[in-house]
Amino acid sequence: MLRGRLEADVLTRQSTPGGTDMSVRSVEDIAPDLSLSQARMTEAGPLTAVGPETSLTVKSAVDLVVIGLGYVGLPLASGAVDAGMSVMGLDVSERVVRGLNSGRSHVDDLSHDRIVEMLGGGFRATTESQVIRSANAIVICVPTPLGDDGGPNLTAVREAAWMVAKNLAPGALVVLESTTYPGTTDEVVRPILETSGMSAGRDFSLAFSPERIDPGNSRFGLANTPKVVGGYTQGCAARAAEFYQRLVERVVLAKGTREAEMAKLLENTYRHVNIALVNEMSRFCQDLGIDIWNVIDCASSKPFGFQPFYPGPGVGGHCIPVDPNYLSYSVRTRLGYPFRFVELAQEINSGVPRYVMRRIQDLLNSRKKSLSTSSVLLLGVTYKENIADQRESPAKPLARLLAGSGAAVSYHDPYVPVWNYGAGAINCVPDLDAALQACDLAVLLQAHEQYVSSDGVRGAALVFDTRRVTNGRNVSHL
Ligand SMILES: NC(=O)c1ccc[n+]([C@@H]2O[C@H](COP(=O)([O-])OP(=O)(O)OC[C@H]3O[C@@H](n4cnc5c(N)ncnc54)[C@H](O)[C@@H]3O)[C@@H](O)[C@H]2O)c1
C-alpha cells in the first residue's frame, strides 16, 4: 500500500498547432509501481440491459459510466463524448433518462441540440446498473444534500457505491466527484466497493476528484478548469489522472483522497466567508453613509492580495450555503469543536434576506407607504443570473418574509414560468413592463440579462437593486 507518498504535482496537456499533445509525463513517470497493464485486467463480456424507457445493448467495454446525470454528471458525459470516449449515463430517475434518450436536456449548460449530438456520438442513458459491468471508468456524481441534523446526507453516494460494488469489473477505475466531507472516499465508498471481494489499489482503482462546474459560466467549463485528483494509492492517482487528462487541459494531483476532498471544501468555504464579509460590511457601510460598491471597486484596483466579492440578497445554489456545512459538521462531530468561520458566515449570509426586507420596508416608508399594504415585485428568483436553477435561492425566504408582513408578492423570471416559495404555486407575471408600473416596489434579486440591458427596470416607481446592475432616480442599491 502506497498511501500518502505522492507529492502534489501537476500534469499539463499542452495544445499544439496540430492538436493536443497527450504525450507529456506518462503515468509510469509519476507512479512507476503501477503498470498500465495492471490498470485494466479484464474486460467484461457482452451486456444487454433493457429498461422501461430505453433498450440498449452494450456489446463491448464502455470507456465511461457516469452515475448521476445532473449539473455535474451531464457536462462530464458531454466532455467525454467530445474526447472520443464511449459513454453511458446511469441515473435513478426514469424521467431524466427518458428525456436524455429522446434528446431533451434538463441542465442549463447543455442545450437540447447538444444532447442530440451526444446521442449521435453514442451516448445513452439508462436506469440499469448492469451497465457498470462493462465500464473501464465509473464516475459518481450523485447529490449530497444536507441531512436533518445539518450533516451531509450520503444516501445517494452509498446507493451509487452499492450499485458499483455489485457490478464492478476487476481493473476498473472508480471516482467520486460528489462534494462531501473529507474521508468519505476512504471510509464510506471504499468499504462498500470492497464488499465485491476486491481491494482498492490492487484489484480496482479508487479516487476522488472534486467537481468545479460553475453553471452558466461561459468562460470556464470542464476542459479549461484544472481538475484536482486524489487517489487512494499512488497508482490509483495515476490511473485517475490519466483518465482526466483525456478530458481537461490540466490535472492537479493531490496527496490523497482527503486532500482532494478538503480542497473542494476550502474553495467553497473561502467564497462563503468572503461573501459574508462583504454582506456584513454592506450593512454598516449603509449606516455610515458609505457606498460599499465603490469601496469594493477601489480595493479591487490593488493588483495583488485582494479578490473582490460582492454583497447580494443572500447566498444560493449548493456550493456556498450547503457544502461548507459538511466541513463544520465533520469538525464538530469528529473533533468536538466548532469551525467558527463557517458557522459565522452561515449566520451572516442566512440573515441577509431579513436585512433586505428591512431595507425594502425603509424605502417604502420613505414614500409614506407601508410594507403590509404594498405590492412587491421580485425580479429573478433563481440562485444566480441567467440560469434556471432555483436551489437554495434566497428569493424564497425573502418572499416568505414579505408575504408574512402582509405585502402582495409577485415575481418575474424569464427562466421560471411557475414558482412556489411556500405559499402555493404562482405564475410569472405575463407582462414585465405592466407589472413594473403596477407595483409599489420592484426588487432586483438576480442580474438576468433582461434586467441589465436596455433599462430593464425603468418603469417602476421604486427599485431596490441588490446587484448594482441598474441605475436611475428610482433605483436604490443594497
Ligand atoms: N451543481 C453544481 O454547480 C455543483 C458544483 C460542484 C459540485 N457539485 C456537487 O456534485 C454533486 C452532484 O450535484 P448536481 O448539481 O449534479 O446534482 P443534480 O441534482 O443536478 O443531479 C444529480 C443526479 O443524480 C441522480 N441520482 C440521485 N441519486 C442517484 C443514485 N443513487 N444513483 C444514480 N443517480 C442518482 C438524480 O436523479 C439526478 O439526476 C453534489 O455532491 C454537488 O454538491 C455540484
The ligand as a Gaussian input file, in Angstrom:
#p B3LYP/6-31G(d) Opt

LIG

0 1
 N      -24.383000      21.930000      -9.395000
 C      -23.196000      22.441000      -9.162000
 O      -22.924000      23.570000      -9.548000
 C      -22.130000      21.631000      -8.442000
 C      -20.812000      22.110000      -8.484000
 C      -19.818000      21.389000      -7.866000
 C      -20.137000      20.217000      -7.182000
 N      -21.422000      19.766000      -7.128000
 C      -21.661000      18.515000      -6.400000
 O      -21.860000      17.463000      -7.347000
 C      -22.821000      16.519000      -6.836000
 C      -23.958000      16.385000      -7.830000
 O      -24.591000      17.646000      -7.939000
 P      -25.539000      18.028000      -9.148000
 O      -25.687000      19.511000      -9.069000
 O      -25.072000      17.432000     -10.423000
 O      -26.888000      17.301000      -8.709000
 P      -28.238000      17.164000      -9.561000
 O      -29.334000      17.119000      -8.572000
 O      -28.258000      18.181000     -10.653000
 O      -28.105000      15.754000     -10.284000
 C      -27.945000      14.571000      -9.594000
 C      -28.497000      13.431000     -10.437000
 O      -28.215000      12.226000      -9.722000
 C      -29.354000      11.364000      -9.809000
 N      -29.293000      10.441000      -8.696000
 C      -29.666000      10.633000      -7.412000
 N      -29.413000       9.529000      -6.685000
 C      -28.852000       8.632000      -7.529000
 C      -28.375000       7.309000      -7.386000
 N      -28.378000       6.715000      -6.198000
 N      -27.897000       6.682000      -8.464000
 C      -27.882000       7.293000      -9.685000
 N      -28.318000       8.534000      -9.879000
 C      -28.788000       9.210000      -8.817000
 C      -30.532000      12.307000      -9.803000
 O      -31.681000      11.707000     -10.363000
 C      -30.010000      13.478000     -10.638000
 O      -30.310000      13.310000     -11.999000
 C      -23.240000      17.049000      -5.475000
 O      -22.445000      16.436000      -4.490000
 C      -22.901000      18.523000      -5.549000
 O      -22.613000      19.044000      -4.277000
 C      -22.423000      20.456000      -7.754000

